């Protein structure tokens, strides 16, 4: 493996050198700022070091789309092996665009800076900026501006380049540095990056961060475990709370939060921890350590076992709630079911609706969402009286796991039987799951009219300019 990786590195070096020659003479090239300090400045030594890290990194096969990586940015002698654990997982994936997101360590400013054009050079060669994407992110009103000077001495993104050189071919980068992000800059970048990655499934985000800084070994591990757990569960809310309270630390906290928001918009279902170490594991000094983690954020389908576990959990919850007002405790061993998700639980009796309640935002663990919504569908649906114990033998329970909501550009894109619909207008909202129009035999005009009616709106309100329509898909388990 080491010889194969080293050979691949040599080929990349030659390609990188050729690319450097081809760079236009007037093109702005960012030269390495921390070569020889954070990583070897000599081309051969750097290639050997990175190839060695990659050869030792464990590969953990994971199905589904890899949307983002989280990788550390300390000196390679401390965090290089952990960083390699992230990059090992893109060696077999067709990635052509890398969005690099880090926090500025050398300059203070509001919002975010985007490196707009040209190329970045490392001792292993040059890589071009994806100018089209970079410039599409700019928005002065949201304080997302083009800038070069804030990148000049920054290490957090530069140290990622050698790993990219030795794991990818024919790729471009979009470097983004967050200063003190405003609400507008965060929202703007979330929306725009979601669009970029939605259009190109060969694009990926790399969020650059180290974890806790300068605590004792055991304290650092405890703090870092909380951060890793929140990221693995795709809980933006929990991670934000940890960082705000100081219970968890990440010098690239905002880049990770931004990355998780984009990944969640794209349907990321869970995070996978590839490796964790801190500086004490490397140096032996455990008195004041810095933590490093490598993670991947994935979107993957539920397995048959996971689907049946959710359905069984919903059925048990309904039965226990009706019989004795208790609820079962979900099995917490499956990280996929502990990751945040959005579900609806539907109860039918004699093929007629008897209760249906859900949440449309993934703001709680998937298993907990099923329990909560099963209780609500059985006892709190305002359209029906609470379910009685004598009815339990006649009911059918169904779990629907929702994808993220996507803004609808054209009603012609709606596919009945595939797309659920959600409408928001004048403070009113309504939702239909994808199976509803099929069960009711509705065509598209009727589907839209009934959606408006459910929201308490006129039947043609979806046509109004201030009406917002969203589509989503669903995994229906019954």
C-alpha positions in Angstrom: 0.0 0.0 0.0 2.8 2.4 0.9 4.7 1.9 -2.4 1.4 2.3 -4.3 0.5 5.5 -2.6 4.1 6.8 -3.0 3.9 6.1 -6.8 0.6 7.8 -7.0 2.2 10.8 -5.2 5.0 10.9 -7.7 2.6 11.0 -10.6 0.7 13.8 -8.8 3.9 15.7 -8.3 4.6 15.6 -12.1 1.1 16.6 -12.9 1.3 19.4 -10.4 4.6 20.7 -11.8 3.1 20.6 -15.3 0.1 22.6 -14.1 2.4 25.2 -12.6 4.1 25.7 -15.9 0.7 26.2 -17.6 -0.4 28.9 -15.2 -0.9 32.1 -17.0 1.9 34.6 -16.3 -0.5 37.2 -15.0 -2.5 34.8 -12.8 -2.2 35.4 -9.0 -0.7 32.4 -7.2 -0.7 32.1 -3.5 2.7 30.7 -2.4 3.1 28.4 0.7 3.2 30.3 3.9 3.9 27.6 6.5 5.9 25.0 4.5 8.9 24.0 6.6 7.0 24.8 9.7 3.7 23.0 9.8 4.8 20.4 7.3 8.0 19.6 5.3 9.0 22.2 2.8 11.0 19.8 0.7 8.9 18.2 -2.1 10.3 14.7 -1.6 10.1 14.7 2.1 6.6 16.1 2.1 5.4 13.5 -0.4 7.0 10.7 1.7 5.4 12.0 4.9 1.9 12.3 3.5 2.1 9.0 1.7 3.2 7.4 4.9 0.3 8.8 6.8 -2.2 7.7 4.2 -0.7 4.2 4.1 -1.2 3.8 7.8 -4.7 5.3 7.9 -7.6 2.8 8.3 -10.3 2.8 5.6 -13.8 2.2 6.9 -16.2 1.5 4.0 -19.4 3.5 4.3 -22.3 3.5 1.9 -23.9 6.6 0.5 -22.7 10.0 -0.5 -19.8 11.5 1.4 -20.8 15.2 1.7 -18.0 16.6 3.9 -14.8 15.8 5.8 -13.7 17.3 9.1 -9.9 17.3 9.4 -7.3 18.9 11.8 -4.8 21.6 10.9 -1.9 21.4 13.4 1.6 20.6 12.5 1.9 17.3 10.8 4.0 15.8 13.5 1.0 16.1 15.8 -2.1 15.8 13.6 -0.9 14.5 10.3 -1.9 10.9 11.0 -5.4 11.9 12.1 -5.8 14.2 9.0 -4.9 11.2 6.8 -7.7 9.2 8.3 -10.2 11.7 6.7 -8.4 11.9 3.3 -8.1 8.2 3.1 -11.8 8.1 2.5 -11.8 10.2 -0.7 -9.1 8.2 -2.5 -11.8 6.0 -4.2 -14.3 8.8 -4.7 -14.8 10.9 -7.9 -14.3 14.4 -6.3 -13.6 17.3 -8.7 -14.3 20.3 -6.4 -13.2 20.9 -2.8 -14.8 23.7 -0.7 -12.2 24.4 2.0 -13.6 26.1 5.0 -11.5 27.4 7.9 -11.4 30.0 10.6 -9.0 32.9 10.4 -6.1 32.6 13.0 -4.2 35.7 11.7 -6.8 38.4 10.9 -10.0 39.8 12.5 -13.0 40.8 10.5 -16.7 40.4 10.3 -18.3 37.8 8.0 -16.2 35.7 5.6 -13.6 36.0 2.9 -13.4 34.0 -0.3 -10.2 33.6 -2.3 -11.6 34.6 -5.7 -9.4 33.3 -8.5 -5.9 32.2 -9.5 -4.2 29.2 -7.9 -2.6 28.0 -4.7 0.8 26.3 -4.7 2.2 23.8 -2.3 5.6 22.0 -2.6 3.6 19.2 -4.4 2.3 21.5 -7.1 -0.4 24.0 -7.9 -4.2 23.8 -7.8 -6.6 26.2 -9.4 -9.3 28.2 -7.7 -12.8 27.4 -9.0 -13.5 31.0 -9.9 -17.1 30.5 -11.0 -18.1 29.0 -7.7 -15.9 31.3 -5.6 -17.4 34.5 -7.2 -20.9 33.1 -6.9 -20.5 33.1 -3.1 -19.8 36.8 -2.8 -22.3 39.1 -1.3 -21.3 42.4 0.2 -24.6 42.8 2.0 -24.0 39.5 3.8 -20.3 40.4 4.5 -19.0 37.6 2.2 -16.3 39.3 0.3 -13.4 38.6 -2.0 -10.0 38.8 -0.3 -6.4 37.6 -0.6 -4.6 39.3 2.3 -6.4 37.4 5.1 -5.2 34.1 3.5 -1.6 35.2 3.1 -0.3 33.7 6.4 -3.2 31.4 7.3 -2.2 27.8 7.9 -5.6 26.1 8.5 -6.4 25.6 4.8 -2.9 25.5 3.4 -2.1 22.3 5.4 -4.9 20.5 3.7 -3.4 20.9 0.2 -0.7 18.2 0.3 -3.3 15.6 1.3 -5.6 16.7 -1.5 -2.6 16.5 -4.0 -2.0 12.8 -3.1 -5.6 11.7 -3.0 -7.3 13.5 -5.9 -6.8 14.2 -9.6 -8.0 17.1 -11.7 -9.7 19.0 -8.9 -10.3 22.7 -8.1 -10.6 24.4 -4.7 -12.7 27.2 -3.2 -11.0 28.6 -0.1 -13.2 30.3 2.5 -12.1 31.8 5.8 -14.6 32.8 8.4 -13.8 35.7 10.6 -16.6 36.6 13.0 -19.5 35.3 10.9 -22.7 37.4 11.1 -26.2 35.9 11.0 -26.4 37.1 7.4 -23.0 35.7 6.3 -23.7 32.3 7.8 -27.2 32.1 6.3 -26.0 33.3 2.9 -23.1 30.8 2.7 -25.3 28.0 4.0 -27.8 28.6 1.1 -25.3 29.1 -1.6 -23.1 26.1 -0.7 -26.2 24.0 -0.4 -27.0 25.0 -4.0 -23.4 24.3 -5.2 -23.3 20.8 -3.7 -26.9 20.0 -4.7 -25.9 20.7 -8.4 -22.6 18.8 -8.2 -22.4 15.5 -6.4 -18.7 15.4 -7.1 -18.1 18.4 -4.9 -17.2 18.0 -1.2 -16.6 20.3 1.8 -13.5 20.0 4.0 -13.9 21.8 7.4 -10.6 22.5 9.1 -10.5 22.5 12.9 -8.6 21.3 15.9 -10.6 20.5 19.1 -9.9 21.4 22.7 -6.8 23.4 23.5 -4.4 23.0 26.5 -6.4 21.0 29.0 -5.2 17.9 30.8 -5.5 14.6 28.9 -8.6 13.2 30.5 -10.4 16.6 30.5 -9.6 17.1 26.8 -10.8 13.6 25.9 -14.1 14.2 27.7 -14.7 17.6 26.0 -13.7 16.3 22.6 -16.0 13.3 23.0 -19.0 15.6 23.4 -18.1 17.5 20.2 -17.5 14.3 18.2 -20.8 12.9 19.4 -22.8 16.0 18.4 -21.2 16.0 15.0 -21.9 12.2 14.6 -25.5 12.8 15.4 -25.6 15.8 12.9 -26.9 17.9 15.8 -26.0 21.5 14.9 -28.0 22.6 17.9 -26.1 20.5 20.4 -22.7 21.4 19.0 -23.6 25.1 19.0 -24.6 24.8 22.7 -21.4 23.0 23.6 -19.2 25.6 22.0 -21.2 28.5 23.5 -21.0 27.0 27.0 -17.3 25.9 26.8 -18.2 22.3 27.5 -16.7 21.6 24.1 -14.1 23.4 22.1 -13.1 23.7 18.4 -11.0 26.5 17.0 -12.8 25.9 13.7 -16.2 25.8 15.4 -18.0 28.1 13.0 -16.6 26.3 9.9 -17.8 23.0 11.3 -21.3 24.4 12.1 -21.5 25.8 8.6 -20.5 22.5 7.1 -23.0 20.6 9.2 -25.8 23.0 8.2 -25.0 22.5 4.5 -24.6 18.8 4.9 -27.9 18.6 6.8 -29.6 20.6 4.0 -28.3 18.0 1.6 -29.7 15.1 3.6 -26.6 14.0 5.6 -27.9 11.3 7.9 -24.9 10.8 10.2 -21.2 11.4 10.9 -18.6 8.7 11.1 -15.5 9.1 13.3 -12.4 7.9 11.5 -9.8 8.7 14.1 -9.3 10.7 17.3 -6.0 11.5 19.0 -4.6 14.5 20.9 -1.1 15.8 21.1 -0.5 13.9 24.3 -0.8 10.6 22.3 2.1 11.8 20.1 4.4 13.7 22.4 3.8 11.9 25.6 3.1 15.2 27.4 -0.4 14.8 28.8 -0.4 18.0 30.9 -1.7 20.5 28.2 -2.9 18.8 25.0 -4.7 19.7 21.8 -7.4 17.5 20.4 -7.7 16.3 16.8 -10.5 14.4 15.1 -11.2 13.1 11.6 -14.8 12.6 10.6 -17.0 12.2 7.5 -20.5 13.4 7.1 -22.6 10.9 5.0 -26.0 10.7 3.4 -27.1 7.0 3.4 -30.3 5.1 3.2 -31.6 3.2 6.2 -30.9 -0.5 6.2 -33.7 -3.0 6.3 -32.8 -3.8 9.9 -32.9 -0.1 10.9 -36.2 0.4 9.1 -37.8 -2.5 11.0 -36.3 -1.2 14.3 -38.0 2.1 13.7 -41.3 0.5 12.8 -41.2 -1.9 15.8 -40.3 1.1 18.1 -43.4 3.0 16.8 -45.7 0.1 17.3 -44.4 -0.6 20.9 -44.7 3.1 21.7 -48.3 3.3 20.6 -49.3 0.2 22.5 -47.5 1.2 25.7 -48.8 4.7 25.6 -52.4 3.6 25.2 -52.2 0.8 27.8 -50.3 2.5 30.6 -49.0 5.8 29.4 -45.3 4.7 29.3 -42.9 4.7 26.4 -40.1 2.3 25.4 -36.5 3.4 25.6 -34.8 3.3 22.2 -31.8 1.2 21.7 -28.9 3.7 21.8 -26.3 1.5 20.2 -27.0 2.3 16.5 -25.4 5.7 15.6 -27.6 6.0 12.6 -30.8 5.9 14.7 -29.2 8.3 17.2 -28.5 10.9 14.5 -31.0 13.6 14.1 -33.8 13.1 11.7 -37.4 14.1 10.8 -40.3 11.6 10.9 -44.0 11.3 10.8 -45.9 8.4 12.5 -49.3 7.5 10.9 -51.9 5.3 12.5 -54.7 3.9 10.3 -57.7 1.9 11.5 -59.7 -0.2 9.0 -57.7 1.6 6.3 -58.9 5.0 7.5 -56.7 7.7 9.1 -56.7 7.5 12.9 -53.8 9.9 13.7 -50.7 11.4 12.0 -48.2 13.7 13.7 -44.6 14.5 12.8 -41.7 16.9 12.7 -40.3 18.4 9.4 -36.9 19.5 10.7 -34.2 17.1 11.9 -33.9 18.6 15.4 -33.8 15.4 17.5 -32.5 11.8 17.2 -34.3 9.7 14.7 -35.4 7.1 17.3 -36.6 9.8 19.7 -38.5 11.5 16.9 -40.4 8.2 16.2 -41.2 7.8 19.9 -42.4 11.4 20.3 -44.5 11.3 17.1 -46.0 7.9 17.9 -47.2 9.2 21.2 -48.6 12.3 19.6 -50.3 10.4 16.7 -52.0 8.1 19.2 -53.1 10.7 21.8 -52.7 14.3 20.6 -53.9 14.6 17.0 -56.6 17.3 17.3 -58.7 15.7 14.5 -59.3 12.5 16.5 -60.0 11.4 20.1 -57.2 9.6 21.8 -56.7 6.0 20.7 -58.4 3.5 23.0 -57.0 0.1 24.1 -59.8 -1.8 22.5 -58.7 -0.3 19.1 -55.1 -1.6 19.2 -56.0 -4.9 17.5 -57.4 -3.1 14.5 -54.7 -0.5 13.7 -51.8 -0.3 11.3 -48.7 1.9 12.2 -46.6 3.5 9.5 -43.3 5.5 9.9 -42.2 8.0 7.3 -38.6 9.3 7.4 -38.3 12.6 5.6 -35.6 14.0 3.5 -34.7 17.7 3.9 -37.1 20.3 2.4 -36.0 21.7 -0.9 -37.4 25.0 -2.4 -39.5 24.2 -5.4 -38.6 26.2 -8.5 -41.3 24.9 -10.9 -44.4 22.8 -10.2 -43.6 20.8 -13.3 -40.8 19.2 -11.2 -43.3 17.7 -8.8 -43.6 13.9 -9.1 -46.7 12.5 -7.5 -45.9 9.5 -5.4 -42.3 10.6 -4.9 -42.6 14.2 -3.6 -44.3 15.4 -0.5 -45.2 19.1 -0.4 -45.0 21.8 2.2 -46.4 25.3 1.8 -45.8 28.5 3.9 -47.7 31.7 3.4 -48.9 34.5 5.6 -47.9 32.6 8.7 -49.9 29.6 7.7 -48.5 26.2 6.6 -49.5 22.8 5.4 -47.8 19.5 4.6 -48.7 16.3 2.7 -46.6 13.2 2.8 -45.7 11.7 -0.7 -48.2 8.8 -0.2 -51.2 11.0 0.4 -52.0 12.1 -3.2 -51.6 8.4 -4.4 -53.9 7.1 -1.7 -56.5 9.9 -2.5 -56.2 9.6 -6.3 -55.3 13.2 -6.8 -53.8 14.8 -9.9 -51.3 17.6 -9.6 -53.9 20.5 -9.6 -55.9 18.7 -6.9 -52.8 18.0 -4.9 -51.9 21.7 -4.8 -55.4 22.8 -4.0 -55.8 20.3 -1.2 -52.4 21.4 0.2 -53.6 25.0 0.3 -56.8 24.0 1.9 -55.0 22.0 4.6 -53.0 25.2 5.4 -56.2 27.2 5.7 -55.4 29.1 2.5 -57.5 29.6 -0.7 -57.1 26.8 -3.2 -54.9 28.8 -5.6 -52.8 30.5 -3.0 -49.7 28.5 -4.1 -49.6 30.8 -7.2 -49.0 33.9 -5.0 -45.5 35.4 -5.1 -45.2 35.3 -1.4 -46.1 31.6 -1.1 -43.2 29.3 -0.5 -43.4 25.8 -1.8 -41.0 23.0 -0.8 -40.7 19.4 -1.9 -39.2 16.4 0.0 -38.9 12.7 -0.5 -39.5 10.0 2.1 -38.7 6.5 3.2 -42.0 4.9 4.1 -41.8 2.0 6.5 -45.0 -0.2 7.1 
